[in-house]
Amino acid sequence: MQGIFDRQFYTNHGPKVRELEERLASHLGVRHAICMTNGTTALMVAARALDLEGQVILPAFTFIATAQALIWAGLEPVFCDVDPVTHTISAEKASPLITQNTSAILGVHLWGRPCDIQGLESLAQNKGLRLFYDAAHAVGCSHKGRMIGNFGEVEVFSMHATKVLNAAEGGFATTNDDLIADKLRTIRNFHTTETFVETSLRINAKMSEAQAAMGLLSLDDLASNSLRNKDLYKAYGRCLAGLPGISLVSYDENEANNYQYLIVDVDPEQAALSRDELVLLLEKENVLARRYFTPGAHKAPPFCDDFPQYVDTLPVTDSLSSRLMQLPLGENTTEQDVETICGLIRTILNHGSEIRQRLHSMG
Amino acid sequence: MQGIFDRQFYTNHGPKVRELEERLASHLGVRHAICMTNGTTALMVAARALDLEGQVILPAFTFIATAQALIWAGLEPVFCDVDPVTHTISAEKASPLITQNTSAILGVHLWGRPCDIQGLESLAQNKGLRLFYDAAHAVGCSHKGRMIGNFGEVEVFSMHATKVLNAAEGGFATTNDDLIADKLRTIRNFHTTETFVETSLRINAKMSEAQAAMGLLSLDDLASNSLRNKDLYKAYGRCLAGLPGISLVSYDENEANNYQYLIVDVDPEQAALSRDELVLLLEKENVLARRYFTPGAHKAPPFCDDFPQYVDTLPVTDSLSSRLMQLPLGENTTEQDVETICGLIRTILNHGSEIRQRLHSMG
């Protein structure tokens, strides 16, 4: 931070942003990493860099910013259901939604688990569509041994404060295509002095030096924090083992993963309480349990009003929205916290029918 | 900065952002100041908060981001010419451009000089239009004794690194309307947990704590830096006095101003060299002279291609684009620098006809 003040170089792609971009590109084994003010803006810039028009297919089971970014970029989101096992978009689910107005597919690597990359690549190629990814969850994750950041035409990452790699606010886009990289860099800066290639609309999406400095510190810790997350994930797995209807989202042990989201599936048929009842009780015990994502993007404003055709047609998304729960993980969570939280869950579920009766009588 | 790390509260409207918002509101005497990631994004959010549709009239003689923000917000920019004396949009210039599709007027307080506030207010009221301002240049400036930030329905400020009040990257919107403030705050955060009022499309426009910390430091220095700028402005005035065809943009001494832009008018009829020739020679002497704004927003891509109807119809904007020049000012400029720069200008212009001959023979 002191260096930033000494140099009086606060933004406009100063030395810290350039260093962060080089280190990210090297870490992910990708030609270009282009830092931006945040992940949402990076998605908006990516959509413009691909010169998209009309409709873009994306999964409804994603953070709402994925869909918001498309609207800001002048596009129509087409909400796709997801696979019940992977929770992500697949070629099988996306294919029937393609129309003459479709220009692209925006895949999402939810929980850091790659979506159906091979299937979507074939589909996009066969149908002449552009393909890009929201990789907000997936920094440091791999697919068939290759780092996320190398797939599709662009991948977009978040460096929000809640992420395992963070710059307080921040994000970046990656690509192996030099022309797309030039477009991303050009659109990022509203100022015509920084023009690498002729593009249309531009914006201010610049990352400041202070953001980059925090991002660099965080990048140093990415590997160790991911390992730490993995240990906590394993601890949750041990402590919740055998509880009827309770299971963790699983990861392929042969791939790299950041384990930054601890997602529990609460099976409404098997568990003694519903996900919503369980979250309510955990919140009362001051456990930061969250319903994630509830509702799906297609059922949140403005999408539910502007695109009502999706509201009742995405059963897997609706089901996942009603049964998944996020539990605490990360730097400030210890293995003992995990044991305490899991002990609470066990106690609550063991008294499930009694608790449910009381909840209902409280009305 | 240390406090930010200690608190581990990096974004999402932490204590520093709240402190900056309170201090800005108090400084400007306005009910609400709402910090955002940068001024361009703040303009986009402001346009959405006003629920605008269709066409918005704005001056063509402005930084291009003013027009870019409207496109991102799904609106059509209608480029208006400016007044030759004030360089800003006036009711007289805007009135003929109003159509059935016009939803708003976006005024710009160029060089910190308020645009035709009274005229635009009457016009907007008579025609049922919304009225908001790009006040990126005008923090700490006043109109009829009242601080800029209190006019129209929203005013939007920039805290870019190049500004007299800066947070490296940053911006904020001000309003005296509680409902609009709630809309601005809601749209700023993509997350539904922070919903103050039902709105449509949201975005991530959050300012981080690190940005706010830098903004607070800069706010402490705003008054002294403005005074310093004023001294340099006066020095430029003294040193350039009597040079044919050279004059400074003037300010109303009865109003507050930040004097952050040192703008020189080079009259092509009176000066020995054109603005472009003068800038070229000053650049060769390592003086940061800039042609400002060249071209006008209506002649820059994508607007010149998408809205060609304005290209040849805004004579005052075109004239100003060809004759105004910005000279160095601010923290790193001393009164001696001003004397040196003005000495150079005097020497160059005194040898104007000789230099012009050489420039032409060089082709």
Interface residues (C-beta under 8 A of the other chain):
Chain A: M1 Q8 Y10 T11 N12 T37 N38 G39 T40 T41 M44 F63 I64 A65 Q68 I71 W72 A73 G74 H160 A161 N166 A168 E169 F190 H191 T192 E198 T199 S200 L201 R202 I203 N204 K206 M207 S208 E209 A210 Q211 M214 A300 P301 P302 D305 D306 N332
Chain B: M1 Q8 Y10 T11 N12 T37 N38 G39 T40 T41 M44 F63 I64 A65 Q68 I71 W72 A73 G74 H160 A161 N166 A168 E169 F190 H191 T192 E198 T199 S200 L201 R202 I203 N204 K206 M207 S208 E209 A210 Q211 M214 A300 P301 P302 D306 N332
